[in-house]
Amino acid sequence: MSEQFYEQFYELYHGDCLSILPTLEAASMNLAFLDPPFNKGKKYHNYKDKRPDYWAWVDTWFSEIVRILSPSGSVYFMHITDGLLNVLRVVERHKLRLQNIIPWTNAASVHTKTKFIRCYQPIVFATKTKHYYFDTYFETNPNASKSWSAERRKRQRGQLLDIWNDIPRVYAGSIIHKEAILEPGTRRKAHLCQMPIGLPRRAIGFSCSIDGVVLDPFMGSGTTGVACIQTGRSFIGIEIDEGYFNIAKERIEKAWLETEEQG
């Protein structure tokens, strides 16, 4: 489906990204936000999150991401710490330029007696070329230390750090996060891995111009799409699971209507 609002649009596809990505035009996307399944045996509706060819599968769809990314485009690839080395290998193999490894603080880590508790997820920020879009001051750090130099203060302006510890995860249960989408009649999240809107919003604001297009090939509950609507960017989302697709479609359509009402 496609809807038009001035120059902004969104297109949502229900299907396998391996089938849909090849149909998208080369160099047509400005930003790809990637939050794929992590191959950890999570109980998604219609996708088995445990496959022996996992990293070969990742490499296949990532090659399509690179193909459809514009020369000034960027990728934000979120995974878990166990997968970080392989993500970096994929990025290097496809000749993208690593800009940051961003630790996003996620306090829902599993207890362990054999190592330090992992309390973050890495987000790999990479670009297709050295000439890429980046809005340095889309957000700033309110707690940045003030330099004694007036010239340096003017130049830095509280530039944001590469540690994102100010965006809490989406939780449910006895206490429910304000963004949580719940299964009807329960206190359980409708999508196991619903992410907070602050994550894609930050990536979008820094790495996609207002007239750009954002791609999320693992759309899930539609958070990236909502962030695009709220920030005025165009969006293309793909989701293989029909139930999750319907949740995303409803959320994005609601965000679109709210934007229209606000003028």
Summary of the structure (lengths in Angstrom):
residues: 263
radius of gyration: 18.5
end to end distance: 22.7
largest distance: 57.2
contacts: 773
relative contact order: 0.19
helix: 31%
strand: 23%
